[in-house]
Amino acid sequence: MLEIRRLRLLRELSIRGTLAEVAEALAYSPSSVSQQLALLEKETGVELMRKSGRGVLLTPQAQLLVAHTEELLDAFERTEAALAASQSEVSGTVRLAVFQTAALALMPSALRALRERHPQLRVEMVQHEPETALRETWARSFDLVVAEQYPHHAAPHYEGLERQGLTRDTIRLAVPPLGTDAASDAVWRLPDAARLAWVMEPHGAASRHWAEQACRMAGFEPDVRYETADLQAHVQLVESGNAVALLPDLVWVGRTPGARLLGLEGAPQRSVFTAMRSSSTKNPVMRAVRQALEETAGALLPA
């Protein structure tokens, strides 16, 4: 009889590539992972792994096991969903990954609503960049993700993840308030900001790629003097007169902007969406969290 726990380790190895990464993802020791996979090889009677540099390659037999393990895990989730649906009260734990802006703007109200409606529901939230969060939700480290997508910059798609739109927020040029200095006072549209200092997210972020392209389409290369993934730091740098930035409206929820917000040509919008594995979409626990997020987003940024 094959053990599902060991099959999950093999599946994780197919995703992570090394025993060390599997151990880190599942909070095991590398030696424990190695021992369990060796036992799985003994149980199956076939070779499952071959060394390849620092990582390992899975044999065709291992890949076959991984494919069937995916089906088993999906079946388990559908079973859990059916059992949860048979209960009179929504209860259980949801592991949620969310990016910073959504964590600040959406989660306080959504969590309050869930606490009032479903006191037996536990939400565990971790802040992650959308690209990482989507992959980890597909890998089953999280149950639900709140992610973002910038215009003409699609977020990664993973088989078996079902997406649902949450809201859209307009992206605007944020410049220091009038009276800060003559250079920023003269900015009324994107090309006017060509000679000013910019703050953007680090390279690799979808927002960074989009912002650079927007500036280039406007005829200039932005002078990016400040890099940070913290959009609240972007806000502080703009409001203090040290930089300009391209920021989505969700950043300003719950506060009065201390910056001038200027519209961009075409009024570009960022899409915010939730994603979960298709096998868990009928779970009332997941539905409750998604509904609370949708209601909160609708109240903050009505369509």
N, C-alpha and C positions, 0 to 999 in steps of 0.2 A: 504494500500500500504506500503510495507516494504521499509525502507530507506537504500540505499547502504552504507551511512556513518556509520550507526549503525551496519550494518552487518560486515563492515570492523573491527570495534572495537571488535566484537565477535570473528572474525577470529584471530585478534591479541592476544586476551585473550587465545585462544587455543594454540598459539605459545609460549607466554610469561609466562603464568601461574598465574600471579598476576595482579591486577589492577594497582599497582604502576609501574610495568615494562611496561605495555601498555601505561600508561601516559607518561613515560619517552621516549619511542620509538616514540610516535606521538606528543610530545610536548603539551600534554593536562595536566590538573590538575586531580589528582585521583578522586576528587569529580565529575568532569565533566564526566569522563569515567563511573563512577558508575551511574550517572543520565541517561546518554544515554542508557546504557544497561538495566536499569530499564524500560525506555520507550519502548525499543525493546521487553522486556517481556510482557509489557502491549499490544503492537501492535499484538504480536503473540498469546497471550492468553495462553501461556504455560510456565512452569518453564524452565529456561535456565541454571541456575547456582546453585551450592550447595557449601557451604563453606567446605574447607578441610585444616585444619591447617592455615598457612598464605596465602595459595592460594585458588583457587576455582576449582571445577570439573564441566565440562560441561555435561549436560544431553544428552541423545540420540537425543532429538529434536534439541538441540543446535549443536551437531555434524553434524546433517543433514543439518542445515542451513549453517554451515561452508563449507561443501563440495560443496553446490550449490553456495556459495559466491566465492569460488575458480574458478568455471566455469564462473561466471559473470565477475570476474576481468580479466580472460584470454580473454573473449570475448571483453571487453573494450580495452585491449591492441591490439588485432587483428584489432579492428575498428580504433584505433589511427594509427596503422601501415598502413592500407589501405588509410586513409585520408592523411597521410604524403606522401605516394607514389604518390598520385594524384597531389601533388604540384610540381612546376617547380624548386623550390629552397629547399635545405636541411636546415631546421631550427627547433629549439626546444632545449630542455635541456636533457642532459644525466647525470645521477648520477653515478659516477664511484668510485669503491673501488679498491685499489691497494696496494700491499705490498711495503716495503721501497725500495728494490733494483730496482724493476721495475719502481717505481716513479722517482728515480734518473736517471736511465739509459734510459728508454723508453719515459717517458712522455714529456720532453722538446721538443724533435723533433716531436713527434706525435701531440702535441698541436699546435706547429707552423704550421705544415702541415694542420691541420684542420682549423686554423684561416685563412690561405691563400685561401683554397679551399671553405670553407663554413663559411663566416663571420657571418651568422645568427645562427650558431650552438653554444650553450653554454655548456661547460663541467664543472661539479662540481665534484671535486676529493677529496676523503678522504683516508688517509692511514689507512689500517687495516690489521691485520694478516689474512692469507688466510682462516683459518677455520672459523673465525668470519665473514669474508666478504662473503663467500659462503652462509652461513646460512642467512645473512641479505639480500642478493640478492634474495634468495628463498622467504624470508619473504616480499619482495618488498620494502625494505628500499633503495636499490640501483637497478640500471638498468643493470649494467655490472660490472663484477669483473675480475681483473687480478690476478691469483692465481698461486701457485707453488706446485710441487709434487716431493718428493725425492724418490730415488730408493727403491722399495719394501715398500713404505710407502704411500699408496693411500690417497689422499685428500678425504674428505667426499663427498658423492653423495646425491643430493636432487632431488626428483621427479620433473620433469618439467624444470630442468636446462639443457641447451644444451651447451656442451663443445666443444672448438675448439683449437687445438694446436697452440701455438704462436712461441715458440722456445725451444731449449734445450741448456743448457750450462754445460760444464764439471766442475766437482768439483775437486779441487786440494788442496794439502797440502801447506799452506802458512807459510814460516819460515822467520826469520829475515835475512837481507842481510849478505853476507859473510863479516867477519871481526868484527861482533858484539860481539861474544864471542865464546869460543872453543866448548861449548856444542851445540849451534845451528849450528855452522859451520860443525859439524860432521853429521848433518841430511841430508840424501839423499833419504830416503824412510820412510814410515809411522812408522814402528817399531823403527826407530832411535829416534823418538820423545817421546818415553815412559817416559823419566825422565824430560821432560820440562814442563813448565807451559802452560796451555791451556786457551783459551777464547772460550766460546760457548754461544748459546742462552739459555734462561731460560728453565727449565723443562716444558714439555707440547708442545713445538715447535717441528714440524716434523724434522727440521734440527738438533735439539739437540739429538733426539732419533737416527737418522741416524748416526750422528757423533760418538756417544758413541758406537754404534754397530760396526762401522768401526774400531774403536780403539780396541775393544774387540776381533774382528776377527783377528786383527793383533797381539794379544797376550798380551795386557796390558789394565789397567784401567786408563783413562786419569786423570791427576791432574788438574781439572777445578778450577782455582783460580779466574777467572773473568767471570761474567755472564752479558750479556746485549743483548737486542733485536736489538740494533743498529749495523748493520754490518760495518758501517763506523768507529765505535769505535773498532771493531775487527781489521780492517785494521790498525788503528793507533797503537794499542797495538803490532801488529806483526812488523810493520815497525820500531817501536821504540825499538825493541828487548826484549819486555816484555812477549811475548806469541807466541804460534803457533796456527793455526786454519785451519779448513777445509772450504774453501770458493769457491763459484761458480764464473765462469768467468765474469758474468754480473756485479759483484762488481767492476771490474777494468775498466769498460767502461768509457772513457773520461779522463783517467789518466794513467801515466806510473807507473807500480807497483814498489814500493820501497821495495818489499819483493821478496824472491825467491819462485817461484811457481813450485812445484814438482808433477809429475803425480802419480796417484794412480793405483794400480792393477785393471785391468778391465776397466779403464777410466770411472768411474761412471758419470752419467749426471743427472741433475735436469731438470724436465719438467716444462715449463711455459705455461699457457693456459688462455684463456678467457672463461667466462661462462655468459650466460644470459638466461632469461626465454624463453621457446620455443615459447610462444605467441608473442614475440617481435622481433623474428629473421628476419622478413621481413620488419621491419621498416627501412627506408633509413637512419635515424639518427643513429641508432645502427650500421648499416652496415658501415657507414662512419667512425665511431670511431674504430670499429674493423679492418677495412682496414688500417687505419693510423697506428695502433699498429703493424699490421702484416708487413707492409712495413718498419717500423722503426726497428723492431726486425730482419728482414731479412738482413737489411743493417749492423747492428751491429754484428750479429752472423750468418753469412750465413751458410746454411746447408752443 
